[in-house]
Amino acid sequence: MIAAAALAAAATLALYQLDGAGSPAFATIEPATADAAIRAKLDAQAPAWLKTHGVPSVSIAVIRDGAIAWTAAYGEQGPGKAATPATLYNIASMTKPITAETIMRLAAQGKLGLDEPMWPHWVDPDILADPRHKLLTPRLSLSHRTGFPNWRRETDKVLKFTFDPGTKSSYSGEGYEYVARFAEKKLGERFDALAQRVVLDPIGIKETSYNKRDWFKDRVAQPFDKKFLEPDFADTWIASDLVYATAADYAKFVIAVMNNDGVGENLAAERKVTVDDFAPEVCAQAKLAGDNCPARVGFGLGWAVLNYKKETIVMHGGSDTGAKTQGYFVPERRFGVVIFTNGENGNKIIHEVAAAIDPTSPYIAFLAMQAR
């Protein structure tokens, strides 16, 4: 998916979501050789990591040179059923970048504007009497600057502003629900259908859905928190959570984002523009120092952005009960990783796997903090 804002920063950026000194063993050899060594390491150690951390399974997709290099899966998607690269995972808050991409592509097509007021087309009844609803724009929703809480259940189950829109950043699923409802009302098309038509279909993504489908049968990773739980599915679309996908499908999505497909270079550059900088607070809380401390950390459009000395990390994570997910890409290297798990301790597996795949990245130290 950053003072009280500082402590929230590290936590909410994880949703946006190693050995910190990781071995550079693969840094100076050819990628194909490196990947063979990485996969051998994962084959040997991933089952033990899953057992140690009490996580049933992990599914992985690695992007190199702007293409999927390989996929792998380990463990069980459910009792006695092996996980495979075709297993579908609840990607939790990693839904948000897909929603954001839908809005971005609609903006690129001139169907809506990132800075247009949303109120002529949609006003949530809870805030109708608050004149601040007229300040809301798609850009504020996508960059977590609406002033809404993460969920309205945090404000007595009524949507309320917790600060004036546009004055600061605070992670909000409600902001994503709001902008999706706006797009739906303005364009007269269900939001999940919009996402399918303008994002998923053009990319060729066929195993990802906002809603439960017949083809989910026998393919869903059951969430695990001390025991296997029944999966949750959205009865109607949710813009910020509960999309199901394979790791490979999400990697295709990441590649399209990396390529600026359907958006164009100028609009795509706005994804990485962050208004508020939480790097000092995040680095202090996570005890990140030197090159492991980003120069800047903030929310862009649909993604969190960590600007390190030598590279940029564009990332989002997901966290629901019994499910932890992570995806990031590095534009400078044309590299990316998608890691889905179906365990409450999944962040520990995400750290182990990412450290094996991308050991020299300073971002591994950030993932280590998330795994604590």
Beta strands, then each sheet from edge to edge (+ up, - down):
strand 1: 57-64
strand 2: 67-78
strand 3: 81-82
strand 4: 89-90
strand 5: 208-209
strand 6: 244-245
strand 7: 296-299
strand 8: 304-307
strand 9: 312-320
strand 10: 323-330
strand 11: 335-341
sheet 1: 3+ 2- 1+ 11- 10+ 9- 8+ 7-
sheet 2: 4+ 6- 5+
end
